Amino acid sequence: MHNTDADTLGFDLVGPTPPNTNTAPTESPEQRIARTAIEVALLFKGQEVHLRDIQLNEDGTLKGEVSGFSNVCAREFEGVRFGQSLSFRYPHIQHSTRKDT
């Protein structure tokens, strides 16, 4: 397992990776998210941190740019800044918004 920014900062984990039922057998959850997600939300100290421009890193982890916080009207929350690039793993994702297909 690769250590990501979300691991280092202490973002919450949802749980184990669910089975990959609606995608090609060779596509990982990370590949699916990188291909289909417009935005993902990660939970950090009780607040959702929204990330856009989701990409797959060479090591199989994900990265995205902080695009906002839920219920916080600020450009920074607990050291996480608007526009900052963060790496994360699939189990960090609380929910995502999918592209129209």
N, C-alpha and C positions, 0 to 999 in steps of 0.2 A: 504494500500500500504506500502510495506517495503522500507525503505531508503537503497540504495545501495551505493557502492563506486562511481559509475558513477554519481549518483545524487549529492552526497556530493562534488565531484570535479567539477561538472558543465558540464558534457558531454551533447551534443545536443540530443534532442529527435526528432524522425522522425515524430511521430504523433500517432493517436489512433491505437490500435491493429486491424489489418484487420480481416475479417471473416476467420474462419478456414475451408476452403472448400475442400482441398485434403487429409485430414487425418481422422482418426477415430473420431467419434463425441465426445469421451471422452478425446481426446488428446489436451492439451493446446498448444499454439504457443511455449511456453518455453520448454515443453516436446519434441516437434517436433525438435526444434533447438538443444537441448541436444543430441537427437538421431541421427540427420542427418548432422550436421554442422562439417566441418573440421576446418573452420576458420570464424570468424565474424569480421566486421569492425565497429568501433564506431567513431563518429566525436568529436574531442576535440580541441577547439581553432583553427579551420580551418584545422586540420590535421587528417587523418585517423589513428586510433590506431587499430592494428590488434591483435586479441586474438585467441589462439588455446586451445586445451584440454578443450572444453566447457563441463560443467557439470551443473546439476540441483541441486540447494541448497534445503534443507529441507523446507525453507519458500516459495518455488516456484520461486525464482529469479534464475538467471544464474550466473556462474562464469567462468572465463577463465584466461589464462596466456598471458601476453603481449608478442607478438612474433615479433613486429616491428612497424614501423611508415612509412606512405607514405611520400615521398619527404623530409625525414629527415634522414641524415646519422649520427645517434647518438644512444647511448644506453639509453638515457633519453630525454624526452621532457616535459618541464613545470612541472617537479615533478613526471611524470609517467615514471617508469623504465622498461626496458627490463627484462622479467622474473617475474615481479610483478603479483600477483594474484588480479584480480578486479571482484567485483560483479556488475551486471547490470540487467536491465529489458529488455524485448522484444522491447519496443519502442525506446531503445537506438541504436538498430542495423540498420546500414545504408545499409549493404548488407552482404551476407554470401556465402561461398563456401561449396557445399554439397558433402558428401561422395558418391562414385559410389554405386548404389544399384543393 
